[in-house]
Amino acid sequence: MKKIVFYLLFIILTTGCQEGVSLVSQPTATATAMPTNTVTATHTPTATATSSPTPTPTKTKTATATATATATDTRTPTATKTPTPTQTPIPDTPTPTETALPTDTPTPYTPTPTETPIPEIDFRIASWRLWPLALNSGCSKGMHTIFITILDVNGNPLSDIVVGDSWNNVETVSGAKGPGKAEIDLYANTMEMMIKRNTNGEPYTSEISFPFSSYMTTIPNELMIEAGYCSNELECQWKRENESYYCGGHYSWEVIFQKTH
């Protein structure tokens, strides 16, 4: 500002006093014009501050984001309502109860098939065994007999029944050796026993027994051990290899036949 004032005084002095009056009035005008220039120069940076309202678009973005969020919330509950057709399994529960009812019906029919196979055979073998050595009087004086017992369906002795071997060589009648009992001698041979008929000639079907033999060559080791002829497998095997005639011709058997109906 000092430089400007000096500059104005210098102009006044050089121009002279001819225009003294007018020159005096001019500095007032120039003095007024100077502050206008200074104002424009200083206020121009303030105009740049008006460009700051640029963050206004941020408000528009937030509003759109909230609108989209509301749209998604309205659609989600509709999806939860769709699984309502869970009522379909309800008719499935009464159906098994109806199917279970016919399962009770076949129970009274179960005894009928059990009755049909009974007439297929009239006599079955209830039990049989090799007669023990102690009961057979040893080897040298041992018996060689097939002891036969015949029972009815209730387990009572049944007499007047013809029994014999499967080759029709020997026959006897139950009751000859006591109620329901019979005996057949067993020599140097092997016999399979079965029921043939009654004394009135009515034929019977029967199971066929194990082949009863009077020699150990055809008797299994387990039966020899059970009856007391051997103490173990090694002893039985040794006797087969070195004493094949051990108690030869002195083995006895027992068999029990029972009627099935």
Buried (B, 14 or more C-beta within 10 A) or exposed (E): EEEEEEEBEEEBEEEEEEEEEEBEEBBEEEEEEBEEEEEEEEEEEEEEEEEEEEEEEEEEEEEEEEEEEEEEEEEEEEEEEEEEEEEEEEEEEEEEEEEEEEEEEEEEEEEEEEEEEEEEBBBBBBEBBBBEBEEBEEBEEBBBBBBBBBBBEEEEBBBEBBBBBBEEEBEBBBBEBEEBBBBBBBEEBBBEBBBBBBEEEEEBBBBEBBBBBBBBEEBEBEBBBEBEBBEEEEBBEEBBEEEEEBBBBBBBBBBBBBBBE
